[in-house]
Amino acid sequence: MKDGKLINVKTGEPFTFELLLWNSTDERVALPIKSNLARMGITMNIRLVDTAQFQSRFTKGDFDMISSGYDPIFFPGPDLKIVWRSDYIDSTYNQARVQDPAVDALIDGIVANQENEPMLQAYGRALDRVLTWNYYVIPEWHLDKYRIAWWKRFSRPAVQPKYSLGFGSWWYDAAKDAKLPKR
């Protein structure tokens, strides 16, 4: 630390980076993070650009950080390849631009062990540790509820899925539909 700034001991430069945004509404999430980082001596500059410039810079990898969502998964599966594996570095899926042989090997283990629960669990936990250790993602916010709207013409089972809305288990209920006003 020097003058309240976090300094790189090798280069002597302060820790500064840019958050690239394309949507002005994302600033309301970014500003508290910027403030918290400043308290740690880190400068985060927010750059708001139009969608065309954002897409161009994103495609070229010309950014320090972007704001994006990562949906949590309960069970590690082959879909992790497109989000984290080096093969997808030039696609829009590997947004963190991860190129790590350890990550690739762990994902290969996950794909190969889909039917072997103890090994799958071990590979999944190891991948979680590697991804966490490398700070590819900074949590911005979390909402532990779903916000949805639906007509009261559907019924749902008494036992709800733990990690999803379970749309596939809903059904049309003619008795409920009959009670709704006619259009």
Residue, then its C-alpha position, 0 to 999 in steps of 0.5 A: m500500500k502506498d498513499g491508500k493504493l494497492i501497489n504491485v510489488k514487481t512493477g510499482e504500479p497501482f492496482t487499476f482495472e476497467l470494467l466494460l459495460w454495455n448496459s447502463t443499468d449494470e452501473r447500479v450493481a458496479l458502483p458499490i463494488k467500485s466503492n468496496l474495491a476503493r476501500m481496499g486500495i483498488t481502482m476500478n474504472i467503469r467504461l460504458v460503451d454501445t453494444a457494437q463496441f462492447q461486442s467488438r471488444f469482447t470478441k477480441g478479448d480487449f477488456d479487463m473485466i466484464s459483468s456477466g452471469y454464471d448460473p450455478i449447477f447442482f451436478p457437474g456435466p459436459d456443459l462446463k466445457i463451453v464455459w471454462r475449457s481452453d478450446y472455447i477461448d475464441s467463442t463467446y462462451n469462455q467469457a473469463r478467457v480461461q486457458d489452464p491445463a488444470v481446468d481442462a484436465l478436470i473438465d475432461g475428468i468430469v465428462a469421462n466420469q458422468e456415470n461414476e458418482p464418487m469420481l465425478q464428485a471429486y473432479g467437481r470439487a477439485l474444479d471448484r477449488v481451482l476456479t475459486w483459487n484463480y479468481y475468475v469470477i467476482p460475485e456481484w449479487h445474488l437473488d435466492k428467489y425466482r420472479i415469475a408471473w403466470w396465469k392461475r390456470f396451471s397446477r404444480p405438484a405438492v413437492q417442488p424441485k429444490y434447484s429449479l422452478g420445475f416448469g416441466s412438472w406444471w400442468y394445465d388445470a381446466a377447473k382453475d381455468a374455468k374460474l378465470p374471467k373470459r376475455 
